[in-house]
Amino acid sequence: MKFYSKPRRTPTIIIVALIDILVVLLIFFMVTTTFIRQPAVQITLPKSKTGKEVKREQGLVLTVSPDGKMFLNAQPVPAEQLVERLRAARIQNPNVVVEMRADQKTTLDLIITVVDAANQAGIQIINTFTRSGSATQ
């Protein structure tokens, strides 16, 4: 007696289910991912009526907080090291521009210190950030 069996089909992989699972995993990881926040110094920029918008350079952002702390590209910098750091940045890029963000309560003495440090480092262009509006309060 001869038994007949059905011819075997080659197994197939159902890719649609695999794609569904991968999409669900992708969405899960996108939703649960935490983003690293860049440290930011909270300052209130001074107001200016006559300020004009300049093209933003890829320069050094120097932030001066109201309590006198200085941050170069969001990294704290002691006043004693400011000239050295600016000089090192100028060596890397001779056309570097300093973009100063000083709080409106920052003393003029501290701003002059920053300008002097930039001049000692050989940096000629210093842009200052302000907000638009009336300068008087």
Sequence and secondary structure as in RCSB ss.txt:
>XXXX:A:sequence
MKFYSKPRRTPTIIIVALIDILVVLLIFFMVTTTFIRQPAVQITLPKSKTGKEVKREQGLVLTVSPDGKMFLNAQ
PVPAEQLVERLRAARIQNPNVVVEMRADQKTTLDLIITVVDAANQAGIQIINTFTRSGSATQ
>XXXX:A:secstr
              HHHHHHHHHHHHHHHHHH              EESS       S EEEEE TTS EEETTE
EE GGGHHHHHHHHHHH TT  EEEEE TTS HHHHHHHHHHHHHTT   EEE  EES S  
